[in-house]
Amino acid sequence: MKNRRLFSQSFCAQIFCGLLLAMVAFGLSSCGVRYYKFPQYTFANRPVPPSKLDTRVMVGVTVNGGLGSLEILDAKRDIRGSLFNANTTFSISGYAAGYPSMIFNFPEQVMGYVYAKNDGSLTKVDYGKEASAGSGGSLPANTDSIAVPLGFSHVYAAVSASGVLVVIDNTTGRTFALNLPNVYRVAANQGDTVVLAMVRNSNTLYRLIKLNANQPAVPGAVDCQPLALPVYCVVPVPDSTTKPSLDRPVGAYFSLDGSTAYVLNCGQECGGNASSVTMLQQGALRIDNFPTSTNYPSPVTGSVAVPGGATAVLSSGTTLYIAGQQLQPDGLFTGFLSTMDLASNTITGQYSISDGYHTKLLFGDDNTLWIGSQGCATGERAKLKQNYNCLTRFDMGAKTAAVVPSVNPSDPNSRVPYPNANENQYYYGDLTGLCWVQNKHKMYTAYGGQVHAFNTADGSEINNSLITVQGTALDVAYLDAITNDAN
């Protein structure tokens, strides 16, 4: 009798559970909750990817420097894989390079380029298929800087180790290596009409020239390749003779109207004298503007001193946001964000931000600007026992800056919310990847070798326990962004 009673109770419990699950499923469907359901007409007619995710962040991951992958996270729900199967993860199929350190993201074109530092491979990625789309060209390993203009007709790279400026010309299927010792930065406008190169420990700026068929090498060229029948030449850009302003140039911003190139001068942070922004006429820098003598005029139209430093730049259309470091009396550097009004070419503000060499600037939701850097633990903030992490949230309305995550190294009870493997309670490490998950009020990062995500509204960190990756996170990209400006 006892066993029969237990069987009856168990049977009733199973029926009850079955009914409960059916009711829950009916309730979810009747309320319109449909997970991983795409609309009939997708945004910009984009294909539905195999993962069925519509808010994807791709992460470049390496395990030991020789084994790498491109992992896909669900940034809507902040999880690694499927909502229904915690053990299911998604990645870019066919990708096998070992150290995917740079992602060049073009969500408007539903594709991207990924550079692997260990072997120099440049791989195209099809976002719709979530698969490798073949080679985008071959570059030397440990390339310092890469520029991929919209249109993908060319890829430009600066390689200081071999002292060459590389041009991958996809219009002809040829690759050219122009000799330019110590070249380590390259910048190109989106129209692919201006290409600038910068040399380490030098105040000289260089530009690329594309020759016409059977045209001889231009006068004053540092190098032209091939030597017999040259196609490309690299020539120096003359500074102003009355008031020279180029001082360790490291980057450039090109105005959307095609009139001006704003060149960043690193100054003291790079061993020079003073940081600034130099304005040059874009027309004089075009790849089809051929010098006829070595005394051609300077395209420099003016310069603006930026005492806070200048290594990274981003424009809102009316304001230039410039990040860098300023030398302090004790010999250490500390970070600043400077704002420059583009109408008057004047500095309008300077704000304290994270220390370190700044390479990342990105707008976010809630009227915010996010700034990332590397090597933050050796600056003025660490000496003063202030928050010395490598990410800053800048409120563009209130004009206030805060280093995130919020932590106080002077307080032994203070800790970063989600420590990395090194278990440093105050410091995550270098910020090497940054992407804006548009309209979701989130920023995803590769921060200290792991994925960390933040709320744009207040800078608080999202629990990253379900978005961490197995290995070292090198870079991140938001694949489903509305525009290419999200990375």
VEXDREN-476870 format. One record per residue (C-alpha): residue number from 1; y, x, z. Coordinates in steps of 0.1 Angstrom, whole numbers, m for minus. Layout:
N
@resi:NUM	py:Y	px:X	pz:Z;
...
//
This chain:
487
@resi:1	py:0	px:0	pz:0;
@resi:2	py:24	px:28	pz:9;
@resi:3	py:18	px:46	pz:m25;
@resi:4	py:23	px:13	pz:m44;
@resi:5	py:56	px:7	pz:m25;
@resi:6	py:68	px:42	pz:m34;
@resi:7	py:59	px:37	pz:m71;
@resi:8	py:77	px:5	pz:m71;
@resi:9	py:108	px:21	pz:m56;
@resi:10	py:107	px:50	pz:m81;
@resi:11	py:103	px:26	pz:m110;
@resi:12	py:133	px:6	pz:m99;
@resi:13	py:153	px:37	pz:m95;
@resi:14	py:145	px:48	pz:m130;
@resi:15	py:155	px:15	pz:m144;
@resi:16	py:187	px:15	pz:m124;
@resi:17	py:196	px:50	pz:m137;
@resi:18	py:188	px:40	pz:m172;
@resi:19	py:211	px:10	pz:m170;
@resi:20	py:238	px:31	pz:m154;
@resi:21	py:238	px:56	pz:m182;
@resi:22	py:238	px:29	pz:m208;
@resi:23	py:268	px:13	pz:m191;
@resi:24	py:287	px:46	pz:m189;
@resi:25	py:280	px:53	pz:m226;
@resi:26	py:291	px:18	pz:m235;
@resi:27	py:322	px:21	pz:m214;
@resi:28	py:332	px:54	pz:m230;
@resi:29	py:327	px:41	pz:m265;
@resi:30	py:345	px:8	pz:m257;
@resi:31	py:375	px:28	pz:m243;
@resi:32	py:377	px:49	pz:m275;
@resi:33	py:366	px:82	pz:m260;
@resi:34	py:350	px:100	pz:m289;
@resi:35	py:344	px:137	pz:m283;
@resi:36	py:345	px:160	pz:m313;
@resi:37	py:355	px:131	pz:m336;
@resi:38	py:378	px:141	pz:m365;
@resi:39	py:401	px:116	pz:m381;
@resi:40	py:394	px:104	pz:m417;
@resi:41	py:423	px:125	pz:m430;
@resi:42	py:426	px:159	pz:m413;
@resi:43	py:459	px:177	pz:m409;
@resi:44	py:469	px:193	pz:m442;
@resi:45	py:435	px:183	pz:m455;
@resi:46	py:418	px:211	pz:m435;
@resi:47	py:380	px:211	pz:m436;
@resi:48	py:360	px:201	pz:m405;
@resi:49	py:345	px:234	pz:m392;
@resi:50	py:308	px:237	pz:m382;
@resi:51	py:317	px:239	pz:m345;
@resi:52	py:334	px:204	pz:m347;
@resi:53	py:362	px:219	pz:m325;
@resi:54	py:398	px:211	pz:m334;
@resi:55	py:416	px:234	pz:m310;
@resi:56	py:400	px:268	pz:m315;
@resi:57	py:410	px:301	pz:m302;
@resi:58	py:392	px:331	pz:m318;
@resi:59	py:386	px:362	pz:m296;
@resi:60	py:380	px:397	pz:m309;
@resi:61	py:353	px:411	pz:m286;
@resi:62	py:336	px:445	pz:m282;
@resi:63	py:307	px:453	pz:m259;
@resi:64	py:305	px:490	pz:m261;
@resi:65	py:329	px:500	pz:m289;
@resi:66	py:301	px:498	pz:m315;
@resi:67	py:290	px:462	pz:m311;
@resi:68	py:315	px:435	pz:m317;
@resi:69	py:320	px:398	pz:m325;
@resi:70	py:345	px:371	pz:m331;
@resi:71	py:339	px:344	pz:m305;
@resi:72	py:353	px:308	pz:m307;
@resi:73	py:366	px:290	pz:m276;
@resi:74	py:374	px:253	pz:m272;
@resi:75	py:411	px:256	pz:m261;
@resi:76	py:415	px:218	pz:m257;
@resi:77	py:389	px:217	pz:m229;
@resi:78	py:391	px:254	pz:m219;
@resi:79	py:353	px:260	pz:m223;
@resi:80	py:332	px:285	pz:m243;
@resi:81	py:312	px:260	pz:m263;
@resi:82	py:301	px:225	pz:m266;
@resi:83	py:310	px:199	pz:m240;
@resi:84	py:274	px:186	pz:m241;
@resi:85	py:256	px:219	pz:m239;
@resi:86	py:270	px:246	pz:m217;
@resi:87	py:247	px:272	pz:m233;
@resi:88	py:259	px:266	pz:m268;
@resi:89	py:286	px:290	pz:m280;
@resi:90	py:303	px:295	pz:m314;
@resi:91	py:312	px:326	pz:m333;
@resi:92	py:323	px:337	pz:m368;
@resi:93	py:290	px:341	pz:m387;
@resi:94	py:285	px:372	pz:m408;
@resi:95	py:309	px:394	pz:m388;
@resi:96	py:294	px:426	pz:m375;
@resi:97	py:322	px:452	pz:m370;
@resi:98	py:321	px:469	pz:m336;
@resi:99	py:358	px:469	pz:m324;
@resi:100	py:378	px:440	pz:m338;
@resi:101	py:411	px:451	pz:m323;
@resi:102	py:437	px:433	pz:m346;
@resi:103	py:437	px:397	pz:m358;
@resi:104	py:462	px:387	pz:m385;
@resi:105	py:462	px:350	pz:m383;
@resi:106	py:472	px:326	pz:m411;
@resi:107	py:463	px:290	pz:m400;
@resi:108	py:484	px:275	pz:m428;
@resi:109	py:461	px:292	pz:m453;
@resi:110	py:430	px:285	pz:m431;
@resi:111	py:421	px:322	pz:m431;
@resi:112	py:427	px:355	pz:m413;
@resi:113	py:422	px:392	pz:m415;
@resi:114	py:405	px:412	pz:m388;
@resi:115	py:408	px:450	pz:m385;
@resi:116	py:381	px:469	pz:m367;
@resi:117	py:394	px:501	pz:m351;
@resi:118	py:361	px:519	pz:m349;
@resi:119	py:352	px:519	pz:m386;
@resi:120	py:384	px:509	pz:m404;
@resi:121	py:369	px:477	pz:m419;
@resi:122	py:393	px:449	pz:m428;
@resi:123	py:374	px:416	pz:m429;
@resi:124	py:386	px:382	pz:m443;
@resi:125	py:376	px:352	pz:m422;
@resi:126	py:373	px:316	pz:m435;
@resi:127	py:384	px:293	pz:m407;
@resi:128	py:370	px:262	pz:m424;
@resi:129	py:335	px:277	pz:m427;
@resi:130	py:338	px:298	pz:m395;
@resi:131	py:323	px:327	pz:m414;
@resi:132	py:332	px:361	pz:m429;
@resi:133	py:347	px:358	pz:m463;
@resi:134	py:340	px:393	pz:m474;
@resi:135	py:360	px:426	pz:m473;
@resi:136	py:398	px:426	pz:m473;
@resi:137	py:397	px:463	pz:m480;
@resi:138	py:389	px:496	pz:m463;
@resi:139	py:413	px:515	pz:m440;
@resi:140	py:409	px:547	pz:m420;
@resi:141	py:396	px:543	pz:m385;
@resi:142	py:422	px:543	pz:m357;
@resi:143	py:449	px:530	pz:m380;
@resi:144	py:482	px:526	pz:m359;
@resi:145	py:499	px:497	pz:m377;
@resi:146	py:491	px:472	pz:m404;
@resi:147	py:513	px:447	pz:m423;
@resi:148	py:498	px:417	pz:m442;
@resi:149	py:525	px:398	pz:m461;
@resi:150	py:520	px:362	pz:m470;
@resi:151	py:504	px:358	pz:m504;
@resi:152	py:478	px:386	pz:m496;
@resi:153	py:486	px:406	pz:m527;
@resi:154	py:489	px:438	pz:m506;
@resi:155	py:480	px:452	pz:m473;
@resi:156	py:500	px:481	pz:m459;
@resi:157	py:489	px:505	pz:m431;
@resi:158	py:503	px:535	pz:m412;
@resi:159	py:478	px:561	pz:m401;
@resi:160	py:493	px:589	pz:m381;
@resi:161	py:460	px:608	pz:m376;
@resi:162	py:458	px:616	pz:m413;
@resi:163	py:495	px:613	pz:m420;
@resi:164	py:493	px:586	pz:m448;
@resi:165	py:509	px:553	pz:m457;
@resi:166	py:481	px:533	pz:m472;
@resi:167	py:486	px:506	pz:m498;
@resi:168	py:458	px:482	pz:m507;
@resi:169	py:469	px:466	pz:m539;
@resi:170	py:448	px:434	pz:m544;
@resi:171	py:466	px:427	pz:m577;
@resi:172	py:448	px:457	pz:m593;
@resi:173	py:419	px:463	pz:m569;
@resi:174	py:432	px:498	pz:m561;
@resi:175	py:440	px:516	pz:m529;
@resi:176	py:467	px:543	pz:m526;
@resi:177	py:473	px:568	pz:m498;
@resi:178	py:508	px:583	pz:m498;
@resi:179	py:514	px:615	pz:m477;
@resi:180	py:539	px:609	pz:m449;
@resi:181	py:531	px:631	pz:m419;
@resi:182	py:531	px:613	pz:m385;
@resi:183	py:538	px:578	pz:m400;
@resi:184	py:528	px:553	pz:m373;
@resi:185	py:546	px:521	pz:m380;
@resi:186	py:549	px:499	pz:m411;
@resi:187	py:568	px:466	pz:m416;
@resi:188	py:569	px:443	pz:m446;
@resi:189	py:588	px:411	pz:m452;
@resi:190	py:569	px:379	pz:m459;
@resi:191	py:580	px:379	pz:m495;
@resi:192	py:563	px:413	pz:m500;
@resi:193	py:595	px:427	pz:m515;
@resi:194	py:605	px:452	pz:m488;
@resi:195	py:581	px:477	pz:m471;
@resi:196	py:594	px:501	pz:m444;
@resi:197	py:577	px:529	pz:m427;
@resi:198	py:585	px:548	pz:m395;
@resi:199	py:575	px:583	pz:m385;
@resi:200	py:568	px:593	pz:m349;
@resi:201	py:595	px:615	pz:m333;
@resi:202	py:618	px:611	pz:m363;
@resi:203	py:652	px:594	pz:m369;
@resi:204	py:644	px:589	pz:m406;
@resi:205	py:634	px:555	pz:m420;
@resi:206	py:613	px:554	pz:m452;
@resi:207	py:607	px:527	pz:m478;
@resi:208	py:581	px:520	pz:m505;
@resi:209	py:588	px:518	pz:m542;
@resi:210	py:565	px:502	pz:m568;
@resi:211	py:570	px:519	pz:m602;
@resi:212	py:568	px:503	pz:m636;
@resi:213	py:541	px:513	pz:m660;
@resi:214	py:545	px:549	pz:m672;
@resi:215	py:576	px:553	pz:m651;
@resi:216	py:581	px:589	pz:m638;
@resi:217	py:584	px:596	pz:m601;
@resi:218	py:618	px:587	pz:m586;
@resi:219	py:641	px:615	pz:m574;
@resi:220	py:640	px:623	pz:m537;
@resi:221	py:605	px:609	pz:m532;
@resi:222	py:585	px:624	pz:m503;
@resi:223	py:553	px:616	pz:m522;
@resi:224	py:541	px:596	pz:m552;
@resi:225	py:506	px:585	pz:m559;
@resi:226	py:486	px:591	pz:m581;
@resi:227	py:502	px:624	pz:m590;
@resi:228	py:495	px:622	pz:m627;
@resi:229	py:505	px:586	pz:m633;
@resi:230	py:523	px:575	pz:m602;
@resi:231	py:523	px:538	pz:m592;
@resi:232	py:539	px:540	pz:m557;
@resi:233	py:564	px:563	pz:m542;
@resi:234	py:578	px:566	pz:m507;
@resi:235	py:615	px:577	pz:m502;
@resi:236	py:638	px:582	pz:m473;
@resi:237	py:664	px:555	pz:m465;
@resi:238	py:698	px:572	pz:m460;
@resi:239	py:716	px:564	pz:m427;
@resi:240	py:753	px:558	pz:m425;
@resi:241	py:772	px:591	pz:m430;
@resi:242	py:802	px:580	pz:m409;
@resi:243	py:783	px:567	pz:m379;
@resi:244	py:745	px:574	pz:m380;
@resi:245	py:726	px:548	pz:m360;
@resi:246	py:689	px:553	pz:m368;
@resi:247	py:672	px:566	pz:m336;
@resi:248	py:634	px:566	pz:m334;
@resi:249	py:630	px:535	pz:m356;
@resi:250	py:598	px:515	pz:m347;
@resi:251	py:600	px:481	pz:m363;
@resi:252	py:620	px:456	pz:m382;
@resi:253	py:629	px:419	pz:m385;
@resi:254	py:637	px:405	pz:m419;
@resi:255	py:662	px:376	pz:m421;
@resi:256	py:648	px:345	pz:m438;
@resi:257	py:676	px:343	pz:m464;
@resi:258	py:666	px:378	pz:m477;
@resi:259	py:699	px:394	pz:m470;
@resi:260	py:694	px:416	pz:m439;
@resi:261	py:668	px:438	pz:m424;
@resi:262	py:672	px:444	pz:m387;
@resi:263	py:656	px:478	pz:m378;
@resi:264	py:646	px:484	pz:m341;
@resi:265	py:656	px:518	pz:m328;
@resi:266	py:634	px:527	pz:m298;
@resi:267	py:658	px:554	pz:m285;
@resi:268	py:650	px:570	pz:m252;
@resi:269	py:618	px:552	pz:m247;
@resi:270	py:604	px:571	pz:m277;
@resi:271	py:621	px:604	pz:m270;
@resi:272	py:654	px:596	pz:m287;
@resi:273	py:689	px:591	pz:m274;
@resi:274	py:699	px:554	pz:m275;
@resi:275	py:682	px:521	pz:m284;
@resi:276	py:698	px:498	pz:m309;
@resi:277	py:694	px:475	pz:m338;
@resi:278	py:706	px:487	pz:m372;
@resi:279	py:714	px:462	pz:m400;
@resi:280	py:706	px:471	pz:m436;
@resi:281	py:709	px:453	pz:m469;
@resi:282	py:675	px:440	pz:m479;
@resi:283	py:684	px:441	pz:m516;
@resi:284	py:688	px:479	pz:m515;
@resi:285	py:654	px:483	pz:m498;
@resi:286	py:634	px:463	pz:m524;
@resi:287	py:603	px:479	pz:m538;
@resi:288	py:617	px:475	pz:m573;
@resi:289	py:651	px:491	pz:m565;
@resi:290	py:648	px:525	pz:m580;
@resi:291	py:671	px:554	pz:m570;
@resi:292	py:685	px:574	pz:m599;
@resi:293	py:696	px:604	pz:m578;
@resi:294	py:691	px:619	pz:m544;
@resi:295	py:727	px:608	pz:m534;
@resi:296	py:722	px:571	pz:m536;
@resi:297	py:743	px:551	pz:m511;
@resi:298	py:732	px:541	pz:m476;
@resi:299	py:722	px:504	pz:m472;
@resi:300	py:733	px:504	pz:m435;
@resi:301	py:759	px:478	pz:m428;
@resi:302	py:763	px:482	pz:m390;
@resi:303	py:745	px:486	pz:m357;
@resi:304	py:744	px:470	pz:m323;
@resi:305	py:736	px:490	pz:m291;
@resi:306	py:708	px:475	pz:m271;
@resi:307	py:708	px:493	pz:m237;
@resi:308	py:677	px:474	pz:m225;
@resi:309	py:655	px:490	pz:m252;
@resi:310	py:640	px:478	pz:m285;
@resi:311	py:603	px:479	pz:m295;
@resi:312	py:596	px:443	pz:m303;
@resi:313	py:616	px:415	pz:m318;
@resi:314	py:615	px:377	pz:m326;
@resi:315	py:641	px:354	pz:m340;
@resi:316	py:648	px:317	pz:m333;
@resi:317	py:670	px:315	pz:m364;
@resi:318	py:702	px:319	pz:m344;
@resi:319	py:692	px:344	pz:m317;
@resi:320	py:673	px:376	pz:m319;
@resi:321	py:651	px:383	pz:m289;
@resi:322	py:645	px:420	pz:m283;
@resi:323	py:621	px:435	pz:m258;
@resi:324	py:620	px:471	pz:m247;
@resi:325	py:626	px:495	pz:m217;
@resi:326	py:656	px:512	pz:m202;
@resi:327	py:655	px:546	pz:m186;
@resi:328	py:663	px:545	pz:m149;
@resi:329	py:680	px:573	pz:m128;
@resi:330	py:647	px:582	pz:m112;
@resi:331	py:632	px:590	pz:m147;
@resi:332	py:610	px:559	pz:m149;
@resi:333	py:614	px:530	pz:m174;
@resi:334	py:618	px:493	pz:m167;
@resi:335	py:615	px:464	pz:m190;
@resi:336	py:643	px:442	pz:m204;
@resi:337	py:646	px:413	pz:m228;
@resi:338	py:679	px:413	pz:m246;
@resi:339	py:694	px:384	pz:m267;
@resi:340	py:715	px:390	pz:m297;
@resi:341	py:736	px:363	pz:m314;
@resi:342	py:729	px:366	pz:m352;
@resi:343	py:763	px:350	pz:m361;
@resi:344	py:784	px:376	pz:m344;
@resi:345	py:758	px:404	pz:m340;
@resi:346	py:766	px:408	pz:m303;
@resi:347	py:743	px:412	pz:m273;
@resi:348	py:747	px:380	pz:m252;
@resi:349	py:722	px:386	pz:m224;
@resi:350	py:698	px:411	pz:m207;
@resi:351	py:670	px:400	pz:m184;
@resi:352	py:645	px:419	pz:m163;
@resi:353	py:609	px:415	pz:m176;
@resi:354	py:576	px:434	pz:m173;
@resi:355	py:575	px:471	pz:m177;
@resi:356	py:554	px:489	pz:m203;
@resi:357	py:556	px:494	pz:m241;
@resi:358	py:563	px:459	pz:m255;
@resi:359	py:545	px:448	pz:m286;
@resi:360	py:541	px:410	pz:m283;
@resi:361	py:567	px:382	pz:m285;
@resi:362	py:558	px:346	pz:m290;
@resi:363	py:574	px:312	pz:m285;
@resi:364	py:556	px:286	pz:m266;
@resi:365	py:558	px:249	pz:m256;
@resi:366	py:583	px:238	pz:m229;
@resi:367	py:611	px:259	pz:m245;
@resi:368	py:595	px:292	pz:m234;
@resi:369	py:592	px:327	pz:m248;
@resi:370	py:563	px:350	pz:m238;
@resi:371	py:564	px:388	pz:m238;
@resi:372	py:534	px:411	pz:m236;
@resi:373	py:532	px:449	pz:m231;
@resi:374	py:509	px:477	pz:m223;
@resi:375	py:510	px:505	pz:m197;
@resi:376	py:529	px:484	pz:m171;
@resi:377	py:515	px:501	pz:m140;
@resi:378	py:535	px:533	pz:m145;
@resi:379	py:570	px:519	pz:m145;
@resi:380	py:598	px:511	pz:m121;
@resi:381	py:582	px:479	pz:m109;
@resi:382	py:551	px:496	pz:m96;
@resi:383	py:572	px:522	pz:m78;
@resi:384	py:592	px:494	pz:m61;
@resi:385	py:560	px:474	pz:m53;
@resi:386	py:571	px:445	pz:m74;
@resi:387	py:549	px:425	pz:m97;
@resi:388	py:539	px:450	pz:m123;
@resi:389	py:517	px:429	pz:m146;
@resi:390	py:521	px:430	pz:m184;
@resi:391	py:530	px:394	pz:m193;
@resi:392	py:564	px:377	pz:m189;
@resi:393	py:573	px:340	pz:m192;
@resi:394	py:610	px:335	pz:m202;
@resi:395	py:625	px:300	pz:m198;
@resi:396	py:650	px:299	pz:m227;
@resi:397	py:668	px:269	pz:m212;
@resi:398	py:673	px:282	pz:m177;
@resi:399	py:674	px:318	pz:m189;
@resi:400	py:651	px:330	pz:m162;
@resi:401	py:621	px:354	pz:m165;
@resi:402	py:590	px:357	pz:m144;
@resi:403	py:561	px:381	pz:m146;
@resi:404	py:528	px:363	pz:m146;
@resi:405	py:504	px:359	pz:m129;
@resi:406	py:526	px:356	pz:m99;
@resi:407	py:515	px:382	pz:m73;
@resi:408	py:533	px:403	pz:m47;
@resi:409	py:519	px:439	pz:m43;
@resi:410	py:538	px:442	pz:m10;
@resi:411	py:516	px:415	pz:5;
@resi:412	py:481	px:426	pz:13;
@resi:413	py:470	px:389	pz:12;
@resi:414	py:484	px:383	pz:m23;
@resi:415	py:459	px:384	pz:m52;
@resi:416	py:458	px:377	pz:m89;
@resi:417	py:441	px:343	pz:m94;
@resi:418	py:411	px:355	pz:m115;
@resi:419	py:405	px:392	pz:m112;
@resi:420	py:389	px:412	pz:m140;
@resi:421	py:358	px:433	pz:m136;
@resi:422	py:378	px:461	pz:m120;
@resi:423	py:386	px:438	pz:m91;
@resi:424	py:423	px:450	pz:m89;
@resi:425	py:439	px:424	pz:m67;
@resi:426	py:474	px:429	pz:m80;
@resi:427	py:470	px:439	pz:m117;
@resi:428	py:452	px:425	pz:m148;
@resi:429	py:459	px:454	pz:m171;
@resi:430	py:473	px:457	pz:m207;
@resi:431	py:482	px:426	pz:m226;
@resi:432	py:467	px:432	pz:m261;
@resi:433	py:464	px:396	pz:m275;
@resi:434	py:486	px:365	pz:m273;
@resi:435	py:485	px:332	pz:m290;
@resi:436	py:503	px:298	pz:m286;
@resi:437	py:480	px:267	pz:m285;
@resi:438	py:507	px:245	pz:m300;
@resi:439	py:515	px:212	pz:m284;
@resi:440	py:488	px:217	pz:m257;
@resi:441	py:512	px:235	pz:m234;
@resi:442	py:490	px:266	pz:m232;
@resi:443	py:491	px:303	pz:m240;
@resi:444	py:458	px:322	pz:m245;
@resi:445	py:457	px:359	pz:m239;
@resi:446	py:435	px:390	pz:m241;
@resi:447	py:447	px:404	pz:m208;
@resi:448	py:431	px:435	pz:m192;
@resi:449	py:401	px:431	pz:m215;
@resi:450	py:394	px:395	pz:m206;
@resi:451	py:406	px:360	pz:m217;
@resi:452	py:432	px:345	pz:m195;
@resi:453	py:451	px:312	pz:m202;
@resi:454	py:484	px:300	pz:m188;
@resi:455	py:503	px:267	pz:m186;
@resi:456	py:536	px:270	pz:m205;
@resi:457	py:553	px:244	pz:m182;
@resi:458	py:553	px:267	pz:m151;
@resi:459	py:534	px:298	pz:m159;
@resi:460	py:505	px:289	pz:m137;
@resi:461	py:470	px:302	pz:m147;
@resi:462	py:442	px:280	pz:m159;
@resi:463	py:408	px:286	pz:m144;
@resi:464	py:392	px:310	pz:m168;
@resi:465	py:357	px:309	pz:m155;
@resi:466	py:345	px:289	pz:m185;
@resi:467	py:364	px:309	pz:m212;
@resi:468	py:355	px:345	pz:m202;
@resi:469	py:336	px:364	pz:m228;
@resi:470	py:307	px:389	pz:m226;
@resi:471	py:324	px:422	pz:m233;
@resi:472	py:360	px:433	pz:m237;
@resi:473	py:385	px:409	pz:m252;
@resi:474	py:408	px:428	pz:m276;
@resi:475	py:428	px:401	pz:m294;
@resi:476	py:432	px:363	pz:m297;
@resi:477	py:443	px:339	pz:m324;
@resi:478	py:448	px:301	pz:m325;
@resi:479	py:430	px:290	pz:m356;
@resi:480	py:442	px:254	pz:m357;
@resi:481	py:479	px:260	pz:m354;
@resi:482	py:504	px:239	pz:m374;
@resi:483	py:522	px:270	pz:m386;
@resi:484	py:516	px:307	pz:m389;
@resi:485	py:542	px:312	pz:m361;
@resi:486	py:517	px:305	pz:m334;
@resi:487	py:505	px:341	pz:m332;
//
